Amino acid sequence: MTVESAIRVDETRPGPVSAVTLHVCVTCGRSDGEAETRGARLHAAASGAVAAAGDEGWLAVRPVECLSVCKRPTTVALAAPGKWTYVYGDIDPAEDLADLIEAARRYAGAPDGIVPWRERPARIRGRAVARIPPLPAPDGARP
């Protein structure tokens, strides 16, 4: 699927202008005796929420084996072509899902992916682990 075909335009509801991938670390957050990690639960919950809302056209939820932020489970990354990538840690699958999806929506609407701190959903604001610059375009020009 190309980025252009993944763009969702809905004039009745403010929303994304570009396709976004939410990478979810599924190896994050295993407690003693738990069969499933918090990351796996977050991935399942996020996938279900995106499908239920009909947001698959602009938001893809992908499992990742490790984002190497083991001290801040559960970890996710928001990424899109030509945009800064944000890595967030300490995401609670039960408490933070709605704010995480809203953060993805705001990220999608930001031309460069940079959402001002005060405009980020409250439960996501202080959880940024890293902001990674976009890769240069293949011809060397900046996106």
DAZI-V461040 format. One record per helix or strand. SS is the DSSP state (hx for helix, st for strand). FROM is the first residue (numbers start at 0). TO is the last residue. If there is no record, write none. Layout:
SS_FROM_TO + SS_FROM_TO
This chain:
hx_2_5 + st_19_24 + hx_37_52 + hx_54_56 + st_58_63 + hx_69_71 + st_75_78 + st_84_87 + hx_96_108 + hx_116_118 + hx_124_126 + st_127_131
